[in-house]
Amino acid sequence: MKQELYPALITDALKTVRYPGTGKNIVENGMLADDIRIDGNKVSFSIVFDRKTDPFMKSVVKSAEAAVKTFASEEAEVTVNVEFRQAAPAPKPKALPQVKNIVGVSSGKGGVGKSTVAANLAVALAREGYKVGLLDADIFGPSVPKMFGIEGAEVYMHEVDGRNLIIPIEKYGVKLLSIGLLVDPASAVVWRGAMASNAIKQLIEQADWGELDYFLIDMPPGTSDIHLTLVQTLGITGVVIVSTPQEVALADARKGLAMFADSKINVPVLGIVENMAWFTPEAHPDERYYIFGNGGAQRLAEECNVPLLACIPLVAAVGERSDNGEPIALGDSIAAHSFLHLAHEVTDAVERRNNELPPTTRVELK
């Protein structure tokens, strides 16, 4: 009597075929594809191997043909197709693998001194003995070259492990890169969002930042594509929000806080810095004039349950030193010590964050 063929019978027959590499049969090994086809006496199926150079491929195929004829039907016409597993894509290497902490310096609006805070915080951390890098990610208003006196500086590349990488410029103990070093400073940067984002990724991934304790990012003001690019490229340890005491600035700072706290972003906020907290005449260092309001950032910090890291006074010398390419944190004035105090508060906040929360991962946004 002629044996009727059906898929389960073929599968049972193939369970007798052992794969020498493991000693298990090819069904147990998951090598039998889900494509058994039967047309009368014609039987076809696929066996999946891990690689094209599998040394047991020919013997397994012959054994499979024989097993079907022996245990299913002598009259079966067997066709065995060979397939190969798709290799899983290699995981994308971690950006900045030698950097311990990545800290963004952000603000809800422009004009609050965010870049001044970022530059002086970088210098203050370097003065404390940390290895520091500063990326100027404010594509449309780069100010780091001016603040560090490196306008017009040549940017070079060198080869590292077969890759040509940009060499950051080092000054005052801080490694620096800015789009302002790569474009004509007298020309406006007119780029679409994708171009700006790609430029930022290149300054991160195609630069030789080396070993750093702190990698600071001077972020653009507001919320934009650049912020999304940064959180998708880097696992940011935390962000520092800069504001002035004015209610209009505080309202925008709230938006920045909300962006980083969003469940899709979820980057810890290390705290708030109140810049231009009061005006102190240099001739009368004990006097304070709250020309932009008083206590606004403290109220915002309490409202959002984040620390107020520092209050930075409005001192004419801060702007003058920035314009001359010599951040005031290099000196020994009251303003310099306020930035040194900020550096201590930031390092403490980072330590608390690292002790209490898991490492930040890159954001996956669809």
C-alpha positions as CSV (number, residue, x, y, z in Angstrom):
1,M,0.0,0.0,0.0
2,K,1.3,3.4,-1.0
3,Q,2.4,5.6,2.0
4,E,0.6,8.9,2.1
5,L,3.0,11.8,2.8
6,Y,2.3,14.6,5.2
7,P,4.5,17.3,6.9
8,A,4.5,15.6,10.4
9,L,5.7,12.4,8.8
10,I,8.6,14.2,7.2
11,T,9.5,16.0,10.4
12,D,9.5,12.7,12.3
13,A,11.8,11.2,9.7
14,L,14.2,14.2,10.0
15,K,14.4,13.8,13.8
16,T,16.6,10.8,13.1
17,V,19.2,13.0,11.4
18,R,21.9,14.0,13.9
19,Y,24.0,17.1,13.4
20,P,27.5,16.0,14.3
21,G,28.5,19.4,15.7
22,T,26.1,19.1,18.7
23,G,24.9,15.5,18.7
24,K,21.3,16.7,18.6
25,N,19.0,16.1,15.6
26,I,18.4,18.8,13.1
27,V,14.8,19.5,14.3
28,E,16.0,20.0,17.9
29,N,18.8,22.2,16.6
30,G,16.2,24.4,14.9
31,M,17.8,23.7,11.6
32,L,14.6,22.6,9.8
33,A,12.9,25.6,8.2
34,D,9.1,25.9,8.3
35,D,8.8,25.3,4.5
36,I,8.0,21.6,4.0
37,R,6.2,21.2,0.7
38,I,4.5,18.0,-0.5
39,D,3.2,17.4,-4.0
40,G,2.4,13.7,-4.5
41,N,5.7,11.9,-4.1
42,K,7.7,15.2,-4.4
43,V,9.0,16.5,-1.1
44,S,11.0,19.6,-0.5
45,F,12.3,21.4,2.6
46,S,15.1,23.6,3.7
47,I,17.9,23.0,6.2
48,V,19.4,26.1,7.8
49,F,23.1,26.2,8.6
50,D,25.0,28.9,10.5
51,R,27.7,29.5,7.9
52,K,28.5,28.5,4.3
53,T,31.7,26.8,5.4
54,D,29.9,24.3,7.7
55,P,32.0,21.1,7.4
56,F,29.0,18.8,8.0
57,M,26.7,20.4,5.4
58,K,27.0,17.7,2.7
59,S,26.7,14.8,5.0
60,V,23.6,16.3,6.8
61,V,21.9,16.9,3.4
62,K,22.5,13.3,2.3
63,S,21.4,11.9,5.6
64,A,18.2,14.0,5.4
65,E,17.4,12.7,1.9
66,A,18.0,9.1,3.1
67,A,15.9,9.6,6.3
68,V,12.8,10.7,4.3
69,K,13.2,7.7,1.9
70,T,13.7,5.2,4.8
71,F,11.1,6.4,7.3
72,A,8.5,8.2,5.2
73,S,8.5,6.7,1.7
74,E,10.9,4.8,-0.6
75,E,9.2,6.4,-3.6
76,A,9.7,10.0,-2.3
77,E,11.5,12.4,-4.6
78,V,13.4,14.6,-2.1
79,T,14.7,18.0,-2.7
80,V,16.8,19.6,0.1
81,N,17.4,23.3,0.0
82,V,20.2,24.8,1.9
83,E,19.9,28.2,3.7
84,F,22.1,30.2,6.0
85,R,21.2,32.2,9.0
86,Q,21.4,35.9,8.8
87,A,24.2,37.1,11.0
88,A,22.9,39.5,13.6
89,P,24.1,43.0,12.9
90,A,27.1,44.0,15.0
91,P,26.0,46.3,17.8
92,K,26.8,49.9,17.2
93,P,29.9,50.8,19.2
94,K,29.4,53.1,22.2
95,A,30.2,56.7,21.4
96,L,32.9,58.2,23.6
97,P,33.8,54.9,25.3
98,Q,36.6,56.5,27.3
99,V,34.4,59.2,28.8
100,K,33.2,58.7,32.3
101,N,30.5,61.4,32.6
102,I,28.6,63.3,29.9
103,V,26.9,66.5,31.1
104,G,24.7,68.7,29.0
105,V,24.4,72.5,29.7
106,S,21.1,73.6,28.4
107,S,18.7,76.6,28.6
108,G,15.1,77.2,27.7
109,K,16.0,80.4,25.8
110,G,18.9,82.3,24.5
111,G,20.6,85.2,26.2
112,V,20.8,83.7,29.7
113,G,24.5,83.0,29.6
114,K,24.4,79.3,29.0
115,S,27.6,79.2,27.0
116,T,29.4,81.4,29.6
117,V,28.4,78.9,32.3
118,A,29.5,75.9,30.1
119,A,32.9,77.5,29.3
120,N,33.6,78.5,32.9
121,L,32.3,75.2,34.3
122,A,34.7,73.4,32.0
123,V,37.7,75.6,33.1
124,A,36.7,75.2,36.8
125,L,36.5,71.4,36.5
126,A,40.0,71.4,34.8
127,R,41.3,73.6,37.6
128,E,40.1,70.9,40.1
129,G,42.3,68.3,38.3
130,Y,39.7,66.6,36.1
131,K,40.1,65.7,32.5
132,V,37.6,67.8,30.7
133,G,36.2,68.1,27.1
134,L,33.8,70.8,25.9
135,L,31.7,70.4,22.7
136,D,30.0,73.5,21.4
137,A,26.8,72.0,20.0
138,D,25.2,75.4,19.5
139,I,25.4,75.1,15.7
140,F,23.8,78.4,14.8
141,G,25.5,80.5,17.5
142,P,28.8,78.9,18.4
143,S,30.7,81.0,21.0
144,V,33.3,78.7,22.4
145,P,36.0,79.8,19.9
146,K,35.6,83.4,21.0
147,M,35.4,82.5,24.8
148,F,38.6,80.5,24.6
149,G,40.5,82.7,22.2
150,I,40.8,80.0,19.5
151,E,39.1,81.8,16.6
152,G,40.8,80.9,13.4
153,A,42.7,78.0,14.9
154,E,43.5,75.2,12.5
155,V,41.8,71.9,13.1
156,Y,43.9,68.8,12.2
157,M,43.2,65.1,11.9
158,H,45.3,62.1,12.7
159,E,45.0,58.3,12.4
160,V,43.8,56.2,15.3
161,D,43.3,52.5,14.8
162,G,42.9,52.9,11.1
163,R,40.4,55.8,11.4
164,N,41.1,59.5,10.7
165,L,39.9,61.5,13.7
166,I,39.6,65.2,14.4
167,I,42.0,66.4,17.1
168,P,40.3,68.6,19.6
169,I,42.1,71.9,20.4
170,E,43.3,72.0,24.0
171,K,43.4,75.2,26.0
172,Y,43.3,75.9,29.7
173,G,43.3,72.2,30.3
174,V,40.1,71.7,28.3
175,K,39.7,69.8,25.0
176,L,37.5,71.9,22.7
177,L,35.6,71.4,19.4
178,S,33.0,73.7,17.9
179,I,31.4,74.0,14.5
180,G,32.7,77.6,14.7
181,L,36.2,76.2,14.0
182,L,35.1,74.6,10.8
183,V,33.0,77.4,9.1
184,D,33.7,81.0,8.2
185,P,32.9,82.9,11.4
186,A,31.7,85.9,9.4
187,S,29.1,83.8,7.6
188,A,25.7,82.6,8.8
189,V,25.3,78.9,9.2
190,V,22.3,78.1,7.0
191,W,21.7,74.4,7.4
192,R,18.6,72.2,7.5
193,G,18.1,70.1,10.6
194,A,19.6,66.9,9.2
195,M,22.8,68.7,8.1
196,A,23.2,70.3,11.6
197,S,22.6,67.0,13.3
198,N,25.1,65.2,11.1
199,A,27.7,67.8,11.9
200,I,27.2,67.3,15.6
201,K,27.5,63.5,15.3
202,Q,30.8,64.0,13.4
203,L,32.2,66.2,16.1
204,I,31.3,63.5,18.7
205,E,32.0,60.2,16.8
206,Q,34.8,61.3,14.5
207,A,37.0,63.1,17.0
208,D,39.7,61.8,19.2
209,W,38.4,62.9,22.6
210,G,40.4,60.3,24.5
211,E,40.0,59.7,28.2
212,L,37.8,62.3,30.0
213,D,36.3,62.6,33.4
214,Y,33.7,65.1,32.2
215,F,32.5,65.7,28.6
216,L,30.4,68.9,28.7
217,I,28.0,69.8,25.8
218,D,27.0,73.4,25.3
219,M,23.6,72.7,23.9
220,P,21.6,75.1,21.7
221,P,18.9,77.1,23.5
222,G,15.3,75.8,23.5
223,T,14.3,72.3,22.3
224,S,15.3,71.2,18.8
225,D,16.5,68.4,16.5
226,I,20.0,68.9,17.9
227,H,18.8,67.9,21.4
228,L,17.2,64.8,20.0
229,T,20.4,64.0,18.0
230,L,22.5,64.3,21.2
231,V,20.3,62.0,23.3
232,Q,20.1,59.5,20.5
233,T,23.9,59.5,20.0
234,L,25.1,59.6,23.6
235,G,24.0,58.2,26.9
236,I,24.0,61.6,28.7
237,T,24.7,61.3,32.4
238,G,22.6,64.4,33.2
239,V,21.9,68.0,32.3
240,V,22.4,71.4,34.0
241,I,19.7,73.9,33.2
242,V,20.7,77.6,33.1
243,S,18.3,80.4,33.7
244,T,18.1,84.0,34.9
245,P,15.8,85.1,37.7
246,Q,13.3,86.6,35.2
247,E,9.9,85.0,35.0
248,V,10.1,84.8,31.2
249,A,13.4,82.9,31.4
250,L,12.0,80.7,34.1
251,A,9.0,79.8,32.0
252,D,11.3,78.6,29.2
253,A,13.5,76.8,31.7
254,R,10.4,74.8,32.7
255,K,10.0,73.6,29.1
256,G,13.6,72.5,29.0
257,L,13.1,70.6,32.3
258,A,10.0,69.0,30.9
259,M,11.8,67.9,27.7
260,F,14.5,66.0,29.6
261,A,12.0,64.5,32.1
262,D,9.8,63.2,29.3
263,S,9.5,59.4,29.5
264,K,10.8,59.1,25.9
265,I,14.0,61.1,26.7
266,N,14.4,60.5,30.5
267,V,17.8,62.3,31.0
268,P,18.3,63.2,34.7
269,V,18.4,66.9,35.5
270,L,21.4,67.5,37.8
271,G,20.1,70.9,38.9
272,I,19.6,74.5,38.0
273,V,22.1,77.4,37.7
274,E,20.8,80.9,38.2
275,N,23.0,83.2,36.1
276,M,23.0,86.9,36.5
277,A,21.4,86.4,39.9
278,W,22.4,89.8,41.1
279,F,24.6,92.7,40.1
280,T,27.7,93.4,42.2
281,P,29.8,96.5,41.4
282,E,33.5,95.5,41.4
283,A,34.3,98.5,43.6
284,H,31.7,97.3,46.2
285,P,31.8,93.5,46.2
286,D,29.5,93.3,49.3
287,E,26.6,95.0,47.5
288,R,24.0,93.2,45.6
289,Y,21.3,94.6,43.3
290,Y,18.7,92.1,42.1
291,I,18.0,93.8,38.8
292,F,16.4,90.8,37.2
293,G,14.4,89.6,40.2
294,N,15.2,87.6,43.3
295,G,14.9,83.9,44.1
296,G,13.2,82.8,40.9
297,A,15.5,79.9,40.2
298,Q,15.2,78.7,43.8
299,R,11.4,78.6,43.5
300,L,11.7,76.7,40.2
301,A,14.1,74.2,41.7
302,E,11.8,73.6,44.6
303,E,8.8,73.3,42.2
304,C,10.6,70.7,40.0
305,N,12.3,69.0,43.0
306,V,15.8,69.5,41.6
307,P,18.8,71.1,43.3
308,L,19.8,74.8,42.8
309,L,23.4,74.3,42.1
310,A,24.7,77.8,42.1
311,C,23.8,81.5,41.8
312,I,26.3,83.3,39.5
313,P,26.5,87.1,40.0
314,L,26.3,89.6,37.1
315,V,29.8,91.0,36.9
316,A,31.1,93.1,34.0
317,A,34.4,91.3,34.1
318,V,32.7,88.0,33.2
319,G,31.7,89.3,29.8
320,E,35.0,91.2,29.3
321,R,37.1,88.1,30.0
322,S,34.9,86.0,27.7
323,D,35.4,88.5,24.9
324,N,39.1,88.3,25.5
325,G,39.2,84.5,25.3
326,E,40.1,84.2,29.0
327,P,37.2,82.7,31.0
328,I,36.9,84.3,34.4
329,A,37.1,80.9,36.2
330,L,40.8,81.1,35.5
331,G,41.2,83.8,38.1
332,D,40.6,84.4,41.8
333,S,37.7,86.8,41.9
334,I,34.3,86.4,43.5
335,A,32.9,85.4,40.1
336,A,35.7,82.9,39.6
337,H,34.9,81.3,42.9
338,S,31.2,81.1,42.1
339,F,32.1,78.9,39.1
340,L,34.5,76.8,41.3
341,H,31.6,76.3,43.7
342,L,29.4,75.3,40.7
343,A,32.0,72.7,39.7
344,H,32.0,71.2,43.2
345,E,28.2,71.1,43.1
346,V,28.1,69.5,39.7
347,T,30.6,66.8,40.6
348,D,28.6,66.0,43.8
349,A,25.3,65.9,41.8
350,V,26.9,63.5,39.2
351,E,28.2,61.3,42.0
352,R,24.7,61.1,43.6
353,R,23.1,60.5,40.2
354,N,25.6,57.6,39.5
355,N,25.0,56.1,42.9
356,E,21.2,56.2,42.7
357,L,20.3,55.7,39.1
358,P,21.4,53.2,36.4
359,P,23.6,54.4,33.6
360,T,21.8,56.5,31.0
361,T,21.5,54.7,27.6
362,R,21.0,56.3,24.2
363,V,17.4,57.2,23.5
364,E,15.7,55.1,20.8
365,L,13.1,57.3,19.2
366,K,10.9,56.1,16.4
